[in-house]
Amino acid sequence: MNIDDRSRYLKEMGITEWSLRSAAEVSPPSMSPNAEPHQAISNLEPKVYWLFYGQAPGGDQERLFQNIILALGLLPKEWEWRSPTDTQAPNTHLPCVAFAFGEQAAQTLSGEQEPLAHLRDVVLEIAGQDIPLIASVDLAHCLNRPKDKALLWQDLLLARSVLQSL
Protein backbone atom coordinates (compact mmCIF):
# COMPACT_ATOMS: atom_id res chain seq x y z
CA MET A 1 0.00 0.00 0.00
CA ASN A 2 1.47 3.34 -0.96
CA ILE A 3 1.40 6.52 1.13
CA ASP A 4 -1.41 8.15 -0.90
CA ASP A 5 -3.71 5.14 -0.43
CA ARG A 6 -2.89 4.96 3.27
CA SER A 7 -3.60 8.68 3.70
CA ARG A 8 -6.91 8.36 1.86
CA TYR A 9 -8.04 5.46 4.07
CA LEU A 10 -7.05 7.29 7.23
CA LYS A 11 -8.88 10.42 6.08
CA GLU A 12 -12.02 8.32 5.44
CA MET A 13 -11.79 7.02 9.02
CA GLY A 14 -11.42 10.56 10.38
CA ILE A 15 -7.75 10.18 11.34
CA THR A 16 -5.73 13.33 10.92
CA GLU A 17 -2.39 12.28 12.37
CA TRP A 18 -0.61 8.97 12.88
CA SER A 19 2.85 7.39 12.83
CA LEU A 20 4.34 3.93 12.49
CA ARG A 21 6.23 2.29 15.34
CA SER A 22 9.30 1.97 13.14
CA ALA A 23 10.52 3.92 10.17
CA ALA A 24 10.46 0.77 8.04
CA GLU A 25 7.52 0.14 5.72
CA VAL A 26 5.12 -2.37 7.28
CA SER A 27 3.37 -4.90 5.08
CA PRO A 28 -0.42 -5.30 5.49
CA PRO A 29 -1.37 -7.80 8.21
CA SER A 30 -3.20 -11.00 7.43
CA MET A 31 -6.17 -12.25 9.40
CA SER A 32 -3.77 -14.63 11.12
CA PRO A 33 -1.69 -12.71 13.67
CA ASN A 34 0.77 -15.61 13.71
CA ALA A 35 1.67 -15.14 10.04
CA GLU A 36 5.31 -14.37 9.28
CA PRO A 37 5.78 -10.70 10.32
CA HIS A 38 7.76 -8.19 8.30
CA GLN A 39 11.41 -8.44 9.34
CA ALA A 40 11.58 -4.78 10.43
CA ILE A 41 8.96 -5.31 13.15
CA SER A 42 9.63 -8.93 14.12
CA ASN A 43 12.06 -7.95 16.89
CA LEU A 44 9.68 -5.52 18.62
CA GLU A 45 8.08 -6.75 21.83
CA PRO A 46 4.30 -6.51 22.13
CA LYS A 47 3.07 -3.94 24.64
CA VAL A 48 -0.72 -4.44 24.52
CA TYR A 49 -3.20 -7.07 23.41
CA TRP A 50 -6.44 -6.59 21.46
CA LEU A 51 -9.19 -9.19 21.11
CA PHE A 52 -11.36 -8.41 18.08
CA TYR A 53 -14.75 -10.13 18.01
CA GLY A 54 -17.35 -10.50 15.30
CA GLN A 55 -18.06 -12.35 12.09
CA ALA A 56 -14.76 -13.10 10.36
CA PRO A 57 -14.37 -10.48 7.65
CA GLY A 58 -13.75 -11.27 4.03
CA GLY A 59 -13.20 -9.18 0.91
CA ASP A 60 -13.64 -5.46 1.47
CA GLN A 61 -14.41 -6.01 5.16
CA GLU A 62 -11.05 -7.73 5.63
CA ARG A 63 -9.30 -4.91 3.80
CA LEU A 64 -10.96 -2.36 6.10
CA PHE A 65 -9.93 -4.42 9.13
CA GLN A 66 -6.34 -4.64 7.87
CA ASN A 67 -6.30 -0.86 7.52
CA ILE A 68 -7.57 -0.52 11.10
CA ILE A 69 -4.70 -2.71 12.32
CA LEU A 70 -2.24 -0.57 10.37
CA ALA A 71 -3.76 2.69 11.63
CA LEU A 72 -3.55 1.47 15.22
CA GLY A 73 0.06 0.46 14.63
CA LEU A 74 -0.48 -3.02 16.06
CA LEU A 75 2.15 -5.70 15.76
CA PRO A 76 1.06 -9.17 14.64
CA LYS A 77 1.62 -10.42 18.22
CA GLU A 78 -0.65 -7.73 19.68
CA TRP A 79 -4.04 -8.87 18.42
CA GLU A 80 -6.23 -11.79 17.48
CA TRP A 81 -9.61 -12.24 15.81
CA ARG A 82 -12.19 -14.33 17.64
CA SER A 83 -15.74 -15.55 17.26
CA PRO A 84 -18.08 -13.97 19.85
CA THR A 85 -18.58 -17.43 21.37
CA ASP A 86 -14.85 -17.74 22.17
CA THR A 87 -14.65 -16.13 25.60
CA GLN A 88 -11.60 -18.04 26.80
CA ALA A 89 -9.15 -15.72 28.58
CA PRO A 90 -6.18 -14.83 26.39
CA ASN A 91 -2.85 -16.37 27.23
CA THR A 92 -1.01 -13.11 27.85
CA HIS A 93 0.23 -10.95 30.70
CA LEU A 94 -0.16 -7.79 28.60
CA PRO A 95 -2.85 -5.16 29.17
CA CYS A 96 -5.83 -6.41 27.16
CA VAL A 97 -8.98 -4.90 25.65
CA ALA A 98 -11.80 -6.60 23.74
CA PHE A 99 -13.47 -4.90 20.78
CA ALA A 100 -16.83 -6.14 19.51
CA PHE A 101 -17.82 -5.43 15.90
CA GLY A 102 -21.63 -5.28 15.79
CA GLU A 103 -24.59 -5.51 18.11
CA GLN A 104 -24.78 -9.30 18.21
CA ALA A 105 -21.12 -9.69 19.19
CA ALA A 106 -21.42 -6.97 21.85
CA GLN A 107 -24.56 -8.52 23.36
CA THR A 108 -23.13 -12.04 23.33
CA LEU A 109 -19.89 -10.98 25.02
CA SER A 110 -21.31 -8.57 27.58
CA GLY A 111 -24.52 -10.41 28.41
CA GLU A 112 -26.42 -7.13 27.88
CA GLN A 113 -29.57 -7.02 25.76
CA GLU A 114 -29.54 -3.28 25.02
CA PRO A 115 -29.33 -2.11 21.38
CA LEU A 116 -25.92 -1.15 20.03
CA ALA A 117 -26.73 2.56 20.33
CA HIS A 118 -26.82 2.11 24.12
CA LEU A 119 -23.76 -0.14 24.28
CA ARG A 120 -21.46 2.21 22.36
CA ASP A 121 -19.43 4.89 24.17
CA VAL A 122 -19.48 2.77 27.33
CA VAL A 123 -16.73 0.58 28.73
CA LEU A 124 -18.38 -2.80 29.16
CA GLU A 125 -16.83 -6.03 30.37
CA ILE A 126 -16.74 -9.53 28.92
CA ALA A 127 -19.27 -11.41 31.05
CA GLY A 128 -17.52 -13.28 33.84
CA GLN A 129 -14.09 -11.80 33.10
CA ASP A 130 -12.18 -8.70 34.03
CA ILE A 131 -11.52 -7.72 30.40
CA PRO A 132 -12.82 -4.32 29.24
CA LEU A 133 -15.07 -4.50 26.19
CA ILE A 134 -15.83 -1.75 23.69
CA ALA A 135 -18.82 -2.18 21.38
CA SER A 136 -18.89 -0.69 17.89
CA VAL A 137 -20.57 -0.92 14.51
CA ASP A 138 -19.63 -3.89 12.37
CA LEU A 139 -17.37 -3.68 9.35
CA ALA A 140 -20.17 -4.33 6.84
CA HIS A 141 -22.10 -1.40 8.29
CA CYS A 142 -19.10 0.88 7.75
CA LEU A 143 -18.79 -0.21 4.14
CA ASN A 144 -22.50 0.42 3.54
CA ARG A 145 -22.46 3.75 5.40
CA PRO A 146 -18.93 5.20 5.00
CA LYS A 147 -19.75 8.25 7.15
CA ASP A 148 -20.09 5.90 10.11
CA LYS A 149 -16.38 5.04 9.90
CA ALA A 150 -15.94 8.04 12.19
CA LEU A 151 -18.04 6.23 14.82
CA LEU A 152 -15.85 3.16 14.46
CA TRP A 153 -12.70 5.25 14.83
CA GLN A 154 -14.15 6.97 17.91
CA ASP A 155 -14.75 3.54 19.46
CA LEU A 156 -11.23 2.41 18.60
CA LEU A 157 -9.83 5.52 20.28
CA LEU A 158 -11.92 4.75 23.39
CA ALA A 159 -10.49 1.22 23.42
CA ARG A 160 -6.96 2.57 23.06
CA SER A 161 -7.51 5.00 25.95
CA VAL A 162 -8.81 2.13 28.11
CA LEU A 163 -5.63 0.19 27.32
CA GLN A 164 -3.47 3.17 28.26
CA SER A 165 -5.20 3.40 31.63
CA LEU A 166 -4.55 -0.29 32.50
C-alpha positions in Angstrom: 0.0 0.0 0.0 1.5 3.3 -1.0 1.4 6.5 1.1 -1.4 8.1 -0.9 -3.7 5.1 -0.4 -2.9 5.0 3.3 -3.6 8.7 3.7 -6.9 8.4 1.9 -8.0 5.5 4.1 -7.0 7.3 7.2 -8.9 10.4 6.1 -12.0 8.3 5.4 -11.8 7.0 9.0 -11.4 10.6 10.4 -7.7 10.2 11.3 -5.7 13.3 10.9 -2.4 12.3 12.4 -0.6 9.0 12.9 2.8 7.4 12.8 4.3 3.9 12.5 6.2 2.3 15.3 9.3 2.0 13.1 10.5 3.9 10.2 10.5 0.8 8.0 7.5 0.1 5.7 5.1 -2.4 7.3 3.4 -4.9 5.1 -0.4 -5.3 5.5 -1.4 -7.8 8.2 -3.2 -11.0 7.4 -6.2 -12.3 9.4 -3.8 -14.6 11.1 -1.7 -12.7 13.7 0.8 -15.6 13.7 1.7 -15.1 10.0 5.3 -14.4 9.3 5.8 -10.7 10.3 7.8 -8.2 8.3 11.4 -8.4 9.3 11.6 -4.8 10.4 9.0 -5.3 13.2 9.6 -8.9 14.1 12.1 -8.0 16.9 9.7 -5.5 18.6 8.1 -6.7 21.8 4.3 -6.5 22.1 3.1 -3.9 24.6 -0.7 -4.4 24.5 -3.2 -7.1 23.4 -6.4 -6.6 21.5 -9.2 -9.2 21.1 -11.4 -8.4 18.1 -14.8 -10.1 18.0 -17.3 -10.5 15.3 -18.1 -12.4 12.1 -14.8 -13.1 10.4 -14.4 -10.5 7.7 -13.7 -11.3 4.0 -13.2 -9.2 0.9 -13.6 -5.5 1.5 -14.4 -6.0 5.2 -11.1 -7.7 5.6 -9.3 -4.9 3.8 -11.0 -2.4 6.1 -9.9 -4.4 9.1 -6.3 -4.6 7.9 -6.3 -0.9 7.5 -7.6 -0.5 11.1 -4.7 -2.7 12.3 -2.2 -0.6 10.4 -3.8 2.7 11.6 -3.6 1.5 15.2 0.1 0.5 14.6 -0.5 -3.0 16.1 2.2 -5.7 15.8 1.1 -9.2 14.6 1.6 -10.4 18.2 -0.6 -7.7 19.7 -4.0 -8.9 18.4 -6.2 -11.8 17.5 -9.6 -12.2 15.8 -12.2 -14.3 17.6 -15.7 -15.5 17.3 -18.1 -14.0 19.9 -18.6 -17.4 21.4 -14.8 -17.7 22.2 -14.6 -16.1 25.6 -11.6 -18.0 26.8 -9.2 -15.7 28.6 -6.2 -14.8 26.4 -2.8 -16.4 27.2 -1.0 -13.1 27.8 0.2 -10.9 30.7 -0.2 -7.8 28.6 -2.9 -5.2 29.2 -5.8 -6.4 27.2 -9.0 -4.9 25.6 -11.8 -6.6 23.7 -13.5 -4.9 20.8 -16.8 -6.1 19.5 -17.8 -5.4 15.9 -21.6 -5.3 15.8 -24.6 -5.5 18.1 -24.8 -9.3 18.2 -21.1 -9.7 19.2 -21.4 -7.0 21.8 -24.6 -8.5 23.4 -23.1 -12.0 23.3 -19.9 -11.0 25.0 -21.3 -8.6 27.6 -24.5 -10.4 28.4 -26.4 -7.1 27.9 -29.6 -7.0 25.8 -29.5 -3.3 25.0 -29.3 -2.1 21.4 -25.9 -1.2 20.0 -26.7 2.6 20.3 -26.8 2.1 24.1 -23.8 -0.1 24.3 -21.5 2.2 22.4 -19.4 4.9 24.2 -19.5 2.8 27.3 -16.7 0.6 28.7 -18.4 -2.8 29.2 -16.8 -6.0 30.4 -16.7 -9.5 28.9 -19.3 -11.4 31.0 -17.5 -13.3 33.8 -14.1 -11.8 33.1 -12.2 -8.7 34.0 -11.5 -7.7 30.4 -12.8 -4.3 29.2 -15.1 -4.5 26.2 -15.8 -1.8 23.7 -18.8 -2.2 21.4 -18.9 -0.7 17.9 -20.6 -0.9 14.5 -19.6 -3.9 12.4 -17.4 -3.7 9.3 -20.2 -4.3 6.8 -22.1 -1.4 8.3 -19.1 0.9 7.7 -18.8 -0.2 4.1 -22.5 0.4 3.5 -22.5 3.8 5.4 -18.9 5.2 5.0 -19.7 8.2 7.1 -20.1 5.9 10.1 -16.4 5.0 9.9 -15.9 8.0 12.2 -18.0 6.2 14.8 -15.8 3.2 14.5 -12.7 5.2 14.8 -14.2 7.0 17.9 -14.7 3.5 19.5 -11.2 2.4 18.6 -9.8 5.5 20.3 -11.9 4.7 23.4 -10.5 1.2 23.4 -7.0 2.6 23.1 -7.5 5.0 25.9 -8.8 2.1 28.1 -5.6 0.2 27.3 -3.5 3.2 28.3 -5.2 3.4 31.6 -4.6 -0.3 32.5 
